[in-house]
Amino acid sequence: MSEPEPSPDSFDVPPAVIEGQTHSLSSEPPGKISGRLVPTTPTERIQVLDVLRGVALLGILITNIQHFSMFAGTVRNPTLYGDLTGANLWVYSLTFNLAFQKFMPIFSMLFGAGIMMAATRREAAGERAGIFHYRRMFFLLLIALAHSYLIWYGDILFVYAVCGALVFPLRFRSARFLIAAGIVMLAGQPIMEIITFRMTWIYELVNPFAGMSLEEVSATDLAAFQGGWMENFRQRAAYSLEGQTVGFLLHGIWRGCGLILLGMGLYRLRILTGERARSFYRTLIAVGLGIGIPITAFAFWMSYSANWGDFWVQQFALQVIHWVGIVVSLAWIGIVMLACRPACRSWMGRALAAVGRTALSNYLLHSLICTFIFYGFGLGLYGSVERTEQIGIVFAVWVLQLLISPLWLRYFRFGPAEWLWRSLSYGGLQPFRVGRPRGSLGSV
């Protein structure tokens, strides 16, 4: 007997999917104390969303570790730096087919779902959602700027802050409209790439390295990131400025808004909350793995056969990554949704949910750990760690975060970065330690 499908026109969260059972019978909406909203508690969170966010956060590091440890262009063209034979080739192949641009779309779509949830909750309490949302995006933007210029140039928070502000007025539109708008925005990135692929002067306006050959950029990166903090800062600042200006206008805004809009639509359809029938998620898995993986593997084979040197083959591979990567990410969503039904309360389910609840802190922790390992102000291993060894570091970071995240949440309500962001957004210091009464501790 098939399971009943929920109505796609509603996106209220039923108590059955809330970790920690149902809300109290208080006349106040959940999270509202004495007429004022405060951040959600664990009993008001959707467990499966936290698990999915945790999986996405950990999966992102599989790709990002290459950006941390070697010349960034090697993610798309692995022949530019490092060994690419034997086990190293297998690591790159599996990364390309299963992870590259497969987990970041999930993370981005969940950001869109979070926009919907926060706005719905605030409007249900009779308060204006817009002012609060734009405050959240403003303070997230400040965190993004600090992260990108002081720690790591590969920041994604800038895109989320700006795109989250841009798409917010569309939250009342239907799921069909949100998904269609997301697809249109996603189409903008490859169109802009086609228009501007020979116009390197655009990037040279903000990045002095843009006009260099790949070999020159690789050598410049090696010298800068193996150097001291100031040498590192100059290179990082150039990349960050490019990514937040020209790169954002030509690429980031299109993919960022597109994925966030998709997430808003999928949340409205109750796909991201695990409420659809098992058969629905099985279909996502079948399409994502049965169609997405073979196409991705074909693109990899073509690139490998051309030794990543054919321009048009590379363009085809980039389009596969851009579009088919999202299809594969839907398969990962389906896998998590099916696995979470019997396993959400297992140790692994709780640990992944804890990673997801502290995703901002854990994302920043990725940068702190990896820049310390690879950059000159730390261990200085940039450019000297093979892909097989990089995966070992990824596994070590996963174990660390799966262990410390649940332990942290035994004593604290939020991750440190989440607490800072929420306190700034709510205009008052939020209770931090578990057991403290809810409510603001004062203005900031």
ABEGO torsion letter per residue (X at the ends): XBBBBBBAABABBBAAABBGEBBBABABBBGBBGGBBBBBBAAABBAAAAAAAAAAAAAAAAAAAAAAABBAAAAABAAABEBBBEAAAAAAAAAAAAABGAAAAAAAAAAAAAAAAAAAAAAAAGBBAAAAAAAAAAAAAAAAAAAAAAABAABAAAAAAAAAAAAAAAAABBAAAAAAAAAAAAAAAAAAAAAAAABAAAAAAABAAAABBAAAAAAAAAAAAABBAAAAAAAAAAAAAAAABAAAAAAAAAAAAAAAAAAAAAAAAGAAAGABBAAAAAAAAAAAAAAAAAAAAAAAAAAAAAGGABAAAAAAAAAAAAAAAAAAAAAAAAAAAAAAAAAAABAAAAAAAAAAAAAAAAAAAAAAAAAAAABAABAGABGABBAAAAAAAAAAAAAAAAAAAAAAAAABABBAAAAAAAAAAAGBBBBABBGBBBEBAEBX
